[in-house]
Amino acid sequence: MTSMRAKLKVGFVQEHFYGAEGAKSQETLSMHAVSASKYPDDGSDENNTYAKFSPGADLKINIANPALFGGFTVGDEYYVDFTKAD
């Protein structure tokens, strides 16, 4: 079985509104692979490892569950695990 873990950072949260009342209908998260302009020489920063082996990634995901609205903030970092579905 093939699996992979990525570490992504929230770069932008876009809110979407719908209808005459303007109720929030969803949020779109834009995430990118972690990176930095400089890492410690000894490689001790975890993001250094992720940036080395997954140097580029972009993910957009639409959230329509109101219970999750407001739960993601620009700058937050998340692990994203990919496991093959049967």
N, CA, C and O atoms as a CHARMM CRD file, in Angstrom:
* protein
*
  344
    1    1 MET  N      0.84700  -1.17200   0.00000 PROA 1      0.00000
    2    1 MET  CA     0.00000   0.00000   0.00000 PROA 1      0.00000
    3    1 MET  C      0.89800   1.24200   0.00000 PROA 1      0.00000
    4    1 MET  O      1.88500   1.30900   0.73200 PROA 1      0.00000
    5    2 THR  N      0.54200   2.20900  -0.82200 PROA 2      0.00000
    6    2 THR  CA     1.28700   3.45800  -0.89500 PROA 2      0.00000
    7    2 THR  C      0.59300   4.52400  -0.06100 PROA 2      0.00000
    8    2 THR  O     -0.62000   4.71400  -0.16000 PROA 2      0.00000
    9    3 SER  N      1.36700   5.21000   0.75300 PROA 3      0.00000
   10    3 SER  CA     0.82200   6.31800   1.52600 PROA 3      0.00000
   11    3 SER  C      1.85300   7.43600   1.55100 PROA 3      0.00000
   12    3 SER  O      3.03400   7.21500   1.28300 PROA 3      0.00000
   13    4 MET  N      1.39300   8.63500   1.87400 PROA 4      0.00000
   14    4 MET  CA     2.27500   9.79100   1.88700 PROA 4      0.00000
   15    4 MET  C      1.72300  10.80600   2.88900 PROA 4      0.00000
   16    4 MET  O      0.50800  10.93200   3.04500 PROA 4      0.00000
   17    5 ARG  N      2.60000  11.51300   3.55200 PROA 5      0.00000
   18    5 ARG  CA     2.20000  12.60000   4.44400 PROA 5      0.00000
   19    5 ARG  C      2.80300  13.88800   3.92300 PROA 5      0.00000
   20    5 ARG  O      3.99800  13.96000   3.63600 PROA 5      0.00000
   21    6 ALA  N      1.96900  14.89400   3.80400 PROA 6      0.00000
   22    6 ALA  CA     2.41800  16.22200   3.40500 PROA 6      0.00000
   23    6 ALA  C      2.17400  17.17400   4.56900 PROA 6      0.00000
   24    6 ALA  O      1.31900  16.91700   5.41700 PROA 6      0.00000
   25    7 LYS  N      2.91100  18.25300   4.61000 PROA 7      0.00000
   26    7 LYS  CA     2.67800  19.29100   5.61100 PROA 7      0.00000
   27    7 LYS  C      2.35900  20.57000   4.84400 PROA 7      0.00000
   28    7 LYS  O      3.18400  21.09100   4.09300 PROA 7      0.00000
   29    8 LEU  N      1.13500  21.06200   5.05600 PROA 8      0.00000
   30    8 LEU  CA     0.63600  22.20700   4.30800 PROA 8      0.00000
   31    8 LEU  C      0.29900  23.35800   5.23100 PROA 8      0.00000
   32    8 LEU  O     -0.05300  23.16900   6.39600 PROA 8      0.00000
   33    9 LYS  N      0.41600  24.56400   4.67800 PROA 9      0.00000
   34    9 LYS  CA     0.10900  25.79000   5.42600 PROA 9      0.00000
   35    9 LYS  C     -1.07800  26.48700   4.76300 PROA 9      0.00000
   36    9 LYS  O     -1.15400  26.57000   3.53700 PROA 9      0.00000
   37   10 VAL  N     -2.00000  26.98500   5.58100 PROA 10     0.00000
   38   10 VAL  CA    -3.14100  27.73600   5.06600 PROA 10     0.00000
   39   10 VAL  C     -2.62300  29.09500   4.58500 PROA 10     0.00000
   40   10 VAL  O     -2.04100  29.86100   5.35300 PROA 10     0.00000
   41   11 GLY  N     -2.84800  29.37600   3.29900 PROA 11     0.00000
   42   11 GLY  CA    -2.40000  30.64300   2.72700 PROA 11     0.00000
   43   11 GLY  C     -3.52800  31.64200   2.56000 PROA 11     0.00000
   44   11 GLY  O     -3.29400  32.85000   2.54700 PROA 11     0.00000
   45   12 PHE  N     -4.76600  31.13700   2.43200 PROA 12     0.00000
   46   12 PHE  CA    -5.90100  32.02400   2.18800 PROA 12     0.00000
   47   12 PHE  C     -7.18000  31.30200   2.55400 PROA 12     0.00000
   48   12 PHE  O     -7.31400  30.10600   2.29800 PROA 12     0.00000
   49   13 VAL  N     -8.12200  32.01800   3.15300 PROA 13     0.00000
   50   13 VAL  CA    -9.45600  31.48900   3.43900 PROA 13     0.00000
   51   13 VAL  C    -10.45200  32.43800   2.78500 PROA 13     0.00000
   52   13 VAL  O    -10.51400  33.61900   3.12800 PROA 13     0.00000
   53   14 GLN  N    -11.23100  31.91400   1.84100 PROA 14     0.00000
   54   14 GLN  CA   -12.23400  32.72000   1.15200 PROA 14     0.00000
   55   14 GLN  C    -13.61800  32.29100   1.59900 PROA 14     0.00000
   56   14 GLN  O    -13.96200  31.11000   1.54000 PROA 14     0.00000
   57   15 GLU  N    -14.40900  33.25200   2.04700 PROA 15     0.00000
   58   15 GLU  CA   -15.77500  32.96500   2.46800 PROA 15     0.00000
   59   15 GLU  C    -16.72600  33.18000   1.29100 PROA 15     0.00000
   60   15 GLU  O    -16.52800  34.08600   0.48200 PROA 15     0.00000
   61   16 HSD  N    -17.76400  32.33700   1.20200 PROA 16     0.00000
   62   16 HSD  CA   -18.76900  32.42900   0.15100 PROA 16     0.00000
   63   16 HSD  C    -20.13800  32.59900   0.80700 PROA 16     0.00000
   64   16 HSD  O    -20.45900  31.93300   1.79100 PROA 16     0.00000
   65   17 PHE  N    -20.93100  33.49800   0.24500 PROA 17     0.00000
   66   17 PHE  CA   -22.26100  33.78800   0.78200 PROA 17     0.00000
   67   17 PHE  C    -23.29700  33.56900  -0.30800 PROA 17     0.00000
   68   17 PHE  O    -22.99900  33.70800  -1.49500 PROA 17     0.00000
   69   18 TYR  N    -24.52600  33.22400   0.10200 PROA 18     0.00000
   70   18 TYR  CA   -25.55200  32.85100  -0.86100 PROA 18     0.00000
   71   18 TYR  C    -26.92000  33.32800  -0.39200 PROA 18     0.00000
   72   18 TYR  O    -27.19700  33.40600   0.80400 PROA 18     0.00000
   73   19 GLY  N    -27.76000  33.64200  -1.36100 PROA 19     0.00000
   74   19 GLY  CA   -29.16000  33.93500  -1.08700 PROA 19     0.00000
   75   19 GLY  C    -29.41400  35.36900  -0.68100 PROA 19     0.00000
   76   19 GLY  O    -28.48900  36.15400  -0.47100 PROA 19     0.00000
   77   20 ALA  N    -30.70900  35.69500  -0.57600 PROA 20     0.00000
   78   20 ALA  CA   -31.14600  37.05300  -0.25000 PROA 20     0.00000
   79   20 ALA  C    -30.64600  37.49200   1.12000 PROA 20     0.00000
   80   20 ALA  O    -30.35200  38.67100   1.31900 PROA 20     0.00000
   81   21 GLU  N    -30.54500  36.56700   2.06400 PROA 21     0.00000
   82   21 GLU  CA   -30.07700  36.90700   3.40800 PROA 21     0.00000
   83   21 GLU  C    -28.56100  36.96600   3.48700 PROA 21     0.00000
   84   21 GLU  O    -28.01300  37.43800   4.48400 PROA 21     0.00000
   85   22 GLY  N    -27.88100  36.49900   2.46100 PROA 22     0.00000
   86   22 GLY  CA   -26.42000  36.53100   2.45900 PROA 22     0.00000
   87   22 GLY  C    -25.79400  35.58500   3.46900 PROA 22     0.00000
   88   22 GLY  O    -24.75500  35.89600   4.05200 PROA 22     0.00000
   89   23 ALA  N    -26.42000  34.43100   3.67900 PROA 23     0.00000
   90   23 ALA  CA   -25.88200  33.45900   4.63200 PROA 23     0.00000
   91   23 ALA  C    -24.60500  32.82500   4.06800 PROA 23     0.00000
   92   23 ALA  O    -24.48800  32.59900   2.86400 PROA 23     0.00000
   93   24 LYS  N    -23.66300  32.54800   4.95600 PROA 24     0.00000
   94   24 LYS  CA   -22.43900  31.88900   4.51700 PROA 24     0.00000
   95   24 LYS  C    -22.77800  30.48100   4.05000 PROA 24     0.00000
   96   24 LYS  O    -23.44400  29.72500   4.75700 PROA 24     0.00000
   97   25 SER  N    -22.31400  30.13500   2.85200 PROA 25     0.00000
   98   25 SER  CA   -22.61100  28.82300   2.29600 PROA 25     0.00000
   99   25 SER  C    -21.39400  27.90200   2.31100 PROA 25     0.00000
  100   25 SER  O    -21.54400  26.68200   2.36800 PROA 25     0.00000
  101   26 GLN  N    -20.18400  28.47600   2.26200 PROA 26     0.00000
  102   26 GLN  CA   -18.97800  27.65500   2.29900 PROA 26     0.00000
  103   26 GLN  C    -17.74200  28.52500   2.47700 PROA 26     0.00000
  104   26 GLN  O    -17.79400  29.75000   2.36700 PROA 26     0.00000
  105   27 GLU  N    -16.64200  27.86200   2.75300 PROA 27     0.00000
  106   27 GLU  CA   -15.32200  28.48900   2.78900 PROA 27     0.00000
  107   27 GLU  C    -14.41100  27.68500   1.86800 PROA 27     0.00000
  108   27 GLU  O    -14.50800  26.46000   1.80200 PROA 27     0.00000
  109   28 THR  N    -13.53400  28.37500   1.16400 PROA 28     0.00000
  110   28 THR  CA   -12.52600  27.71100   0.35400 PROA 28     0.00000
  111   28 THR  C    -11.17400  27.94800   0.99900 PROA 28     0.00000
  112   28 THR  O    -10.76500  29.09100   1.20600 PROA 28     0.00000
  113   29 LEU  N    -10.47700  26.85400   1.31700 PROA 29     0.00000
  114   29 LEU  CA    -9.13200  26.93600   1.86600 PROA 29     0.00000
  115   29 LEU  C     -8.13700  26.77500   0.73400 PROA 29     0.00000
  116   29 LEU  O     -8.25800  25.85900  -0.07900 PROA 29     0.00000
  117   30 SER  N     -7.15800  27.65700   0.67800 PROA 30     0.00000
  118   30 SER  CA    -6.03400  27.50500  -0.23900 PROA 30     0.00000
  119   30 SER  C     -4.81800  27.21600   0.61900 PROA 30     0.00000
  120   30 SER  O     -4.45800  28.00500   1.49200 PROA 30     0.00000
  121   31 MET  N     -4.18600  26.07700   0.36400 PROA 31     0.00000
  122   31 MET  CA    -3.04500  25.64000   1.16300 PROA 31     0.00000
  123   31 MET  C     -1.85600  25.38400   0.24700 PROA 31     0.00000
  124   31 MET  O     -2.02300  25.07200  -0.93100 PROA 31     0.00000
  125   32 HSD  N     -0.66000  25.52000   0.79800 PROA 32     0.00000
  126   32 HSD  CA     0.56200  25.25100   0.04200 PROA 32     0.00000
  127   32 HSD  C      1.56200  24.52100   0.93100 PROA 32     0.00000
  128   32 HSD  O      1.47100  24.54800   2.15900 PROA 32     0.00000
  129   33 ALA  N      2.51500  23.86900   0.27600 PROA 33     0.00000
  130   33 ALA  CA     3.53800  23.13200   1.02100 PROA 33     0.00000
  131   33 ALA  C      4.32700  24.09100   1.90300 PROA 33     0.00000
  132   33 ALA  O      4.56600  25.23800   1.52700 PROA 33     0.00000
  133   34 VAL  N      4.73000  23.61600   3.07600 PROA 34     0.00000
  134   34 VAL  CA     5.52900  24.44800   3.97600 PROA 34     0.00000
  135   34 VAL  C      6.87500  24.75100   3.33000 PROA 34     0.00000
  136   34 VAL  O      7.43700  23.94300   2.59100 PROA 34     0.00000
  137   35 SER  N      7.35700  25.92100   3.63000 PROA 35     0.00000
  138   35 SER  CA     8.68100  26.32100   3.14100 PROA 35     0.00000
  139   35 SER  C      9.14500  27.51400   3.96300 PROA 35     0.00000
  140   35 SER  O      8.36400  28.14600   4.67400 PROA 35     0.00000
  141   36 ALA  N     10.41000  27.80100   3.84900 PROA 36     0.00000
  142   36 ALA  CA    10.97900  28.96200   4.52100 PROA 36     0.00000
  143   36 ALA  C     12.13900  29.46300   3.67800 PROA 36     0.00000
  144   36 ALA  O     12.68100  28.72600   2.85400 PROA 36     0.00000
  145   37 SER  N     12.51600  30.70500   3.88300 PROA 37     0.00000
  146   37 SER  CA    13.63900  31.25100   3.12600 PROA 37     0.00000
  147   37 SER  C     14.97400  30.73700   3.65300 PROA 37     0.00000
  148   37 SER  O     15.97200  30.73900   2.93200 PROA 37     0.00000
  149   38 LYS  N     14.99300  30.29600   4.91500 PROA 38     0.00000
  150   38 LYS  CA    16.22600  29.76600   5.49700 PROA 38     0.00000
  151   38 LYS  C     15.87100  28.76900   6.58400 PROA 38     0.00000
  152   38 LYS  O     14.92900  28.97300   7.34900 PROA 38     0.00000
  153   39 TYR  N     16.64200  27.68200   6.64400 PROA 39     0.00000
  154   39 TYR  CA    16.47500  26.66400   7.66400 PROA 39     0.00000
  155   39 TYR  C     17.77000  26.54300   8.45000 PROA 39     0.00000
  156   39 TYR  O     18.82200  26.94300   7.95300 PROA 39     0.00000
  157   40 PRO  N     17.72300  26.00000   9.67100 PROA 40     0.00000
  158   40 PRO  CA    18.94200  25.79300  10.44200 PROA 40     0.00000
  159   40 PRO  C     19.91300  24.88700   9.68700 PROA 40     0.00000
  160   40 PRO  O     19.49000  23.95800   8.99900 PROA 40     0.00000
  161   41 ASP  N     21.20000  25.15300   9.81400 PROA 41     0.00000
  162   41 ASP  CA    22.22100  24.35600   9.12400 PROA 41     0.00000
  163   41 ASP  C     22.18300  22.88400   9.50700 PROA 41     0.00000
  164   41 ASP  O     22.52600  22.01800   8.70200 PROA 41     0.00000
  165   42 ASP  N     21.76400  22.60100  10.73600 PROA 42     0.00000
  166   42 ASP  CA    21.74700  21.19900  11.17100 PROA 42     0.00000
  167   42 ASP  C     20.48700  20.44900  10.72000 PROA 42     0.00000
  168   42 ASP  O     20.33300  19.26600  11.02100 PROA 42     0.00000
  169   43 GLY  N     19.57700  21.13800   9.99400 PROA 43     0.00000
  170   43 GLY  CA    18.37200  20.48800   9.48600 PROA 43     0.00000
  171   43 GLY  C     17.34600  20.17400  10.54900 PROA 43     0.00000
  172   43 GLY  O     16.45900  19.35400  10.31500 PROA 43     0.00000
  173   44 SER  N     17.43800  20.80200  11.71600 PROA 44     0.00000
  174   44 SER  CA    16.58400  20.44700  12.84200 PROA 44     0.00000
  175   44 SER  C     15.13400  20.91900  12.69100 PROA 44     0.00000
  176   44 SER  O     14.26900  20.44900  13.43000 PROA 44     0.00000
  177   45 ASP  N     14.84900  21.80800  11.78400 PROA 45     0.00000
  178   45 ASP  CA    13.48600  22.28800  11.58400 PROA 45     0.00000
  179   45 ASP  C     12.69300  21.24000  10.79700 PROA 45     0.00000
  180   45 ASP  O     13.09700  20.85000   9.70200 PROA 45     0.00000
  181   46 GLU  N     11.56200  20.78300  11.35600 PROA 46     0.00000
  182   46 GLU  CA    10.76500  19.75600  10.69200 PROA 46     0.00000
  183   46 GLU  C     10.33900  20.17900   9.29500 PROA 46     0.00000
  184   46 GLU  O     10.29600  19.34900   8.38700 PROA 46     0.00000
  185   47 ASN  N     10.02100  21.45900   9.10900 PROA 47     0.00000
  186   47 ASN  CA     9.59200  21.92800   7.79300 PROA 47     0.00000
  187   47 ASN  C     10.69300  21.75100   6.75200 PROA 47     0.00000
  188   47 ASN  O     10.40000  21.61100   5.56500 PROA 47     0.00000
  189   48 ASN  N     11.94900  21.75500   7.17800 PROA 48     0.00000
  190   48 ASN  CA    13.07100  21.52800   6.27500 PROA 48     0.00000
  191   48 ASN  C     12.93700  20.16100   5.60600 PROA 48     0.00000
  192   48 ASN  O     13.14700  20.03400   4.39900 PROA 48     0.00000
  193   49 THR  N     12.59000  19.14200   6.38700 PROA 49     0.00000
  194   49 THR  CA    12.43300  17.79400   5.84600 PROA 49     0.00000
  195   49 THR  C     11.28100  17.73600   4.85700 PROA 49     0.00000
  196   49 THR  O     11.42200  17.15800   3.78000 PROA 49     0.00000
  197   50 TYR  N     10.13900  18.32600   5.20700 PROA 50     0.00000
  198   50 TYR  CA     8.99400  18.31400   4.30200 PROA 50     0.00000
  199   50 TYR  C      9.28900  19.08800   3.02600 PROA 50     0.00000
  200   50 TYR  O      8.91200  18.64500   1.94100 PROA 50     0.00000
  201   51 ALA  N      9.95200  20.23000   3.13000 PROA 51     0.00000
  202   51 ALA  CA    10.26600  21.02900   1.95000 PROA 51     0.00000
  203   51 ALA  C     11.25600  20.31000   1.03700 PROA 51     0.00000
  204   51 ALA  O     11.20500  20.46300  -0.18300 PROA 51     0.00000
  205   52 LYS  N     12.14500  19.53600   1.62300 PROA 52     0.00000
  206   52 LYS  CA    13.14200  18.80700   0.82500 PROA 52     0.00000
  207   52 LYS  C     12.49000  17.72300  -0.02700 PROA 52     0.00000
  208   52 LYS  O     12.82200  17.57500  -1.20300 PROA 52     0.00000
  209   53 PHE  N     11.56400  16.96500   0.55800 PROA 53     0.00000
  210   53 PHE  CA    10.99200  15.82000  -0.14500 PROA 53     0.00000
  211   53 PHE  C      9.66600  16.12800  -0.83900 PROA 53     0.00000
  212   53 PHE  O      9.25000  15.36800  -1.71300 PROA 53     0.00000
  213   54 SER  N      9.00600  17.20000  -0.48300 PROA 54     0.00000
  214   54 SER  CA     7.77400  17.63900  -1.15900 PROA 54     0.00000
  215   54 SER  C      7.89700  19.13700  -1.40100 PROA 54     0.00000
  216   54 SER  O      7.22400  19.93600  -0.75000 PROA 54     0.00000
  217   55 PRO  N      8.76500  19.51400  -2.34500 PROA 55     0.00000
  218   55 PRO  CA     9.09500  20.92800  -2.48700 PROA 55     0.00000
  219   55 PRO  C      7.96500  21.80200  -3.00500 PROA 55     0.00000
  220   55 PRO  O      8.03000  23.02400  -2.86400 PROA 55     0.00000
  221   56 GLY  N      6.94000  21.22300  -3.59400 PROA 56     0.00000
  222   56 GLY  CA     5.85300  22.04400  -4.09300 PROA 56     0.00000
  223   56 GLY  C      4.52800  21.33300  -3.97400 PROA 56     0.00000
  224   56 GLY  O      4.41900  20.15900  -4.32900 PROA 56     0.00000
  225   57 ALA  N      3.52300  22.02200  -3.48200 PROA 57     0.00000
  226   57 ALA  CA     2.17400  21.46100  -3.40500 PROA 57     0.00000
  227   57 ALA  C      1.18600  22.60000  -3.22400 PROA 57     0.00000
  228   57 ALA  O      1.46000  23.57400  -2.52300 PROA 57     0.00000
  229   58 ASP  N      0.04400  22.46400  -3.86100 PROA 58     0.00000
  230   58 ASP  CA    -1.06900  23.39200  -3.70200 PROA 58     0.00000
  231   58 ASP  C     -2.33100  22.57000  -3.53700 PROA 58     0.00000
  232   58 ASP  O     -2.53700  21.58500  -4.24500 PROA 58     0.00000
  233   59 LEU  N     -3.17500  22.97700  -2.60100 PROA 59     0.00000
  234   59 LEU  CA    -4.42500  22.26800  -2.35100 PROA 59     0.00000
  235   59 LEU  C     -5.51400  23.29400  -2.11300 PROA 59     0.00000
  236   59 LEU  O     -5.34100  24.22100  -1.32100 PROA 59     0.00000
  237   60 LYS  N     -6.63400  23.13100  -2.79500 PROA 60     0.00000
  238   60 LYS  CA    -7.82900  23.92700  -2.52600 PROA 60     0.00000
  239   60 LYS  C     -8.91800  22.96300  -2.11200 PROA 60     0.00000
  240   60 LYS  O     -9.11900  21.92000  -2.73500 PROA 60     0.00000
  241   61 ILE  N     -9.61500  23.32400  -1.05600 PROA 61     0.00000
  242   61 ILE  CA   -10.70100  22.47600  -0.57500 PROA 61     0.00000
  243   61 ILE  C    -11.86700  23.37400  -0.16000 PROA 61     0.00000
  244   61 ILE  O    -11.67500  24.38200   0.52000 PROA 61     0.00000
  245   62 ASN  N    -13.06800  22.99800  -0.57500 PROA 62     0.00000
  246   62 ASN  CA   -14.27500  23.74600  -0.22000 PROA 62     0.00000
  247   62 ASN  C    -14.92000  23.07900   0.98200 PROA 62     0.00000
  248   62 ASN  O    -15.12800  21.86600   1.00400 PROA 62     0.00000
  249   63 ILE  N    -15.22600  23.88000   1.96300 PROA 63     0.00000
  250   63 ILE  CA   -15.86600  23.38700   3.18800 PROA 63     0.00000
  251   63 ILE  C    -17.30300  23.89800   3.19700 PROA 63     0.00000
  252   63 ILE  O    -17.53800  25.10600   3.15900 PROA 63     0.00000
  253   64 ALA  N    -18.25700  22.98100   3.24800 PROA 64     0.00000
  254   64 ALA  CA   -19.66800  23.35000   3.28900 PROA 64     0.00000
  255   64 ALA  C    -20.31200  23.03400   4.63800 PROA 64     0.00000
  256   64 ALA  O    -21.49300  23.31600   4.83800 PROA 64     0.00000
  257   65 ASN  N    -19.55900  22.45900   5.54900 PROA 65     0.00000
  258   65 ASN  CA   -20.07800  22.09300   6.87200 PROA 65     0.00000
  259   65 ASN  C    -19.98200  23.31500   7.78700 PROA 65     0.00000
  260   65 ASN  O    -18.87700  23.71600   8.15200 PROA 65     0.00000
  261   66 PRO  N    -21.11200  23.91400   8.16400 PROA 66     0.00000
  262   66 PRO  CA   -21.07900  25.10700   9.01200 PROA 66     0.00000
  263   66 PRO  C    -20.32200  24.92200  10.32600 PROA 66     0.00000
  264   66 PRO  O    -19.79400  25.88800  10.87800 PROA 66     0.00000
  265   67 ALA  N    -20.26600  23.69400  10.82700 PROA 67     0.00000
  266   67 ALA  CA   -19.55000  23.44000  12.08000 PROA 67     0.00000
  267   67 ALA  C    -18.04600  23.67900  11.92100 PROA 67     0.00000
  268   67 ALA  O    -17.34600  23.85200  12.91800 PROA 67     0.00000
  269   68 LEU  N    -17.54500  23.69300  10.69500 PROA 68     0.00000
  270   68 LEU  CA   -16.11600  23.89900  10.44600 PROA 68     0.00000
  271   68 LEU  C    -15.77500  25.33600  10.05600 PROA 68     0.00000
  272   68 LEU  O    -14.59900  25.69700   9.99000 PROA 68     0.00000
  273   69 PHE  N    -16.79900  26.16400   9.79500 PROA 69     0.00000
  274   69 PHE  CA   -16.54100  27.54900   9.40600 PROA 69     0.00000
  275   69 PHE  C    -15.74500  28.26500  10.49700 PROA 69     0.00000
  276   69 PHE  O    -16.05700  28.15000  11.68200 PROA 69     0.00000
  277   70 GLY  N    -14.73600  28.99000  10.09300 PROA 70     0.00000
  278   70 GLY  CA   -13.92500  29.75800  11.03500 PROA 70     0.00000
  279   70 GLY  C    -12.87900  28.92800  11.75500 PROA 70     0.00000
  280   70 GLY  O    -12.15800  29.44700  12.60700 PROA 70     0.00000
  281   71 GLY  N    -12.78500  27.65600  11.42800 PROA 71     0.00000
  282   71 GLY  CA   -11.85200  26.78500  12.12700 PROA 71     0.00000
  283   71 GLY  C    -10.44300  26.76000  11.55800 PROA 71     0.00000
  284   71 GLY  O     -9.54100  26.17400  12.15600 PROA 71     0.00000
  285   72 PHE  N    -10.24800  27.39000  10.40900 PROA 72     0.00000
  286   72 PHE  CA    -8.94000  27.40700   9.75900 PROA 72     0.00000
  287   72 PHE  C     -8.46900  28.84200   9.62300 PROA 72     0.00000
  288   72 PHE  O     -9.22600  29.70700   9.18100 PROA 72     0.00000
  289   73 THR  N     -7.23400  29.09800   9.99800 PROA 73     0.00000
  290   73 THR  CA    -6.67400  30.44800  10.02200 PROA 73     0.00000
  291   73 THR  C     -5.42300  30.49700   9.15400 PROA 73     0.00000
  292   73 THR  O     -4.61600  29.56700   9.14900 PROA 73     0.00000
  293   74 VAL  N     -5.27700  31.59500   8.42200 PROA 74     0.00000
  294   74 VAL  CA    -4.08100  31.79000   7.60600 PROA 74     0.00000
  295   74 VAL  C     -2.84200  31.63800   8.48500 PROA 74     0.00000
  296   74 VAL  O     -2.75300  32.22600   9.56300 PROA 74     0.00000
  297   75 GLY  N     -1.89600  30.84600   8.00900 PROA 75     0.00000
  298   75 GLY  CA    -0.65500  30.59900   8.74900 PROA 75     0.00000
  299   75 GLY  C     -0.64600  29.29800   9.51700 PROA 75     0.00000
  300   75 GLY  O      0.42300  28.80200   9.87200 PROA 75     0.00000
  301   76 ASP  N     -1.82400  28.72400   9.78600 PROA 76     0.00000
  302   76 ASP  CA    -1.87700  27.43400  10.47200 PROA 76     0.00000
  303   76 ASP  C     -1.28700  26.35700   9.57100 PROA 76     0.00000
  304   76 ASP  O     -1.41700  26.42800   8.34900 PROA 76     0.00000
  305   77 GLU  N     -0.64000  25.35900  10.16800 PROA 77     0.00000
  306   77 GLU  CA    -0.04900  24.26000   9.41800 PROA 77     0.00000
  307   77 GLU  C     -0.74300  22.95900   9.78900 PROA 77     0.00000
  308   77 GLU  O     -1.11900  22.74300  10.94100 PROA 77     0.00000
  309   78 TYR  N     -0.90700  22.08400   8.77500 PROA 78     0.00000
  310   78 TYR  CA    -1.60600  20.81600   8.96100 PROA 78     0.00000
  311   78 TYR  C     -0.85200  19.69800   8.26600 PROA 78     0.00000
  312   78 TYR  O     -0.23100  19.89900   7.22200 PROA 78     0.00000
  313   79 TYR  N     -0.91800  18.51700   8.86000 PROA 79     0.00000
  314   79 TYR  CA    -0.47100  17.31100   8.18900 PROA 79     0.00000
  315   79 TYR  C     -1.64800  16.81200   7.34400 PROA 79     0.00000
  316   79 TYR  O     -2.79100  16.81500   7.80100 PROA 79     0.00000
  317   80 VAL  N     -1.36900  16.39400   6.14100 PROA 80     0.00000
  318   80 VAL  CA    -2.37900  15.81300   5.26500 PROA 80     0.00000
  319   80 VAL  C     -1.86800  14.43700   4.86600 PROA 80     0.00000
  320   80 VAL  O     -0.81900  14.31200   4.23500 PROA 80     0.00000
  321   81 ASP  N     -2.61700  13.40700   5.24000 PROA 81     0.00000
  322   81 ASP  CA    -2.21900  12.03800   4.95200 PROA 81     0.00000
  323   81 ASP  C     -2.98700  11.51700   3.74100 PROA 81     0.00000
  324   81 ASP  O     -4.20500  11.66200   3.64200 PROA 81     0.00000
  325   82 PHE  N     -2.23800  10.90700   2.82300 PROA 82     0.00000
  326   82 PHE  CA    -2.81700  10.30000   1.63600 PROA 82     0.00000
  327   82 PHE  C     -2.66700   8.78600   1.76300 PROA 82     0.00000
  328   82 PHE  O     -1.55800   8.25700   1.84200 PROA 82     0.00000
  329   83 THR  N     -3.79100   8.11700   1.78000 PROA 83     0.00000
  330   83 THR  CA    -3.82600   6.66200   1.83000 PROA 83     0.00000
  331   83 THR  C     -4.75300   6.19700   0.72100 PROA 83     0.00000
  332   83 THR  O     -5.86700   6.70600   0.59600 PROA 83     0.00000
  333   84 LYS  N     -4.32200   5.25300  -0.07400 PROA 84     0.00000
  334   84 LYS  CA    -5.12000   4.77100  -1.19000 PROA 84     0.00000
  335   84 LYS  C     -6.45300   4.20500  -0.70000 PROA 84     0.00000
  336   84 LYS  O     -6.50600   3.40500   0.23500 PROA 84     0.00000
  337   85 ALA  N     -7.52600   4.64400  -1.35800 PROA 85     0.00000
  338   85 ALA  CA    -8.85100   4.13200  -1.03000 PROA 85     0.00000
  339   85 ALA  C     -9.12400   2.87300  -1.84900 PROA 85     0.00000
  340   85 ALA  O     -8.68600   2.74900  -2.99300 PROA 85     0.00000
  341   86 ASP  N     -9.84200   1.96300  -1.25000 PROA 86     0.00000
  342   86 ASP  CA   -10.18100   0.71800  -1.97200 PROA 86     0.00000
  343   86 ASP  C    -11.29900   0.96000  -2.96100 PROA 86     0.00000
  344   86 ASP  O    -11.71800   0.03600  -3.65800 PROA 86     0.00000
